[in-house]
Amino acid sequence: MNRQHVADAIRRLVASQVEDIERAVRDGHKTIALNELADLNRQLKAFAAALKKAPARI
């Protein structure tokens, strides 16, 4: 996985979660928005952990 692939994967992940967060905020669901933010944080941490475990490619 090269830098562009990593960047694209992060963009897709974040875009999806941000849409959910924006929808929750628009609808006045603060708890749901916070849960979505926590989910995004969990997913980004998991992605980072997976990248650390992946063999380095040059």
BELRARA-V958756 format. One record per residue. N is the residue number from 0. NEAR is the number of other ideal C-beta (glycine too) atoms within 10 Angstrom. Layout:
n:N near:NEAR
n:N near:NEAR
This chain:
n:0 near:11
n:1 near:8
n:2 near:7
n:3 near:8
n:4 near:9
n:5 near:13
n:6 near:10
n:7 near:12
n:8 near:14
n:9 near:15
n:10 near:10
n:11 near:10
n:12 near:15
n:13 near:14
n:14 near:9
n:15 near:13
n:16 near:17
n:17 near:13
n:18 near:11
n:19 near:16
n:20 near:20
n:21 near:12
n:22 near:13
n:23 near:18
n:24 near:14
n:25 near:9
n:26 near:10
n:27 near:8
n:28 near:14
n:29 near:10
n:30 near:8
n:31 near:15
n:32 near:18
n:33 near:13
n:34 near:14
n:35 near:21
n:36 near:15
n:37 near:10
n:38 near:13
n:39 near:17
n:40 near:11
n:41 near:10
n:42 near:15
n:43 near:14
n:44 near:10
n:45 near:11
n:46 near:14
n:47 near:11
n:48 near:10
n:49 near:11
n:50 near:13
n:51 near:7
n:52 near:7
n:53 near:10
n:54 near:4
n:55 near:5
n:56 near:6
n:57 near:2
